[in-house]
Amino acid sequence: MRTKLGTALDIFILLIGPWIIYTRILDISANGVSVYPVISIAIVALAVVFSIYNLYQLYADKQRKNQR
């Protein structure tokens, strides 16, 4: 996403994503492995990876524009 809302959502995902992963890992350690926490970890981890990628691309594009 190249909008301000998209950037805000990426930052929000970076702030809340690790907390969600941490709580799911605690849930797995307390209750054993089940489908929901594992799927939740996978989805949130993908969201965090894509938000890092989007923010990196945004930063790289701004650097290229400043060099011109």
Rosetta blueprint (number, residue, H / E / L):
1 M L
2 R L
3 T L
4 K H
5 L H
6 G H
7 T H
8 A H
9 L H
10 D H
11 I H
12 F H
13 I H
14 L H
15 L H
16 I H
17 G H
18 P H
19 W H
20 I H
21 I H
22 Y H
23 T H
24 R H
25 I H
26 L H
27 D H
28 I H
29 S H
30 A H
31 N H
32 G L
33 V L
34 S L
35 V H
36 Y H
37 P H
38 V H
39 I H
40 S H
41 I H
42 A H
43 I H
44 V H
45 A H
46 L H
47 A H
48 V H
49 V H
50 F H
51 S H
52 I H
53 Y H
54 N H
55 L H
56 Y H
57 Q H
58 L H
59 Y H
60 A H
61 D H
62 K H
63 Q H
64 R H
65 K H
66 N H
67 Q H
68 R L
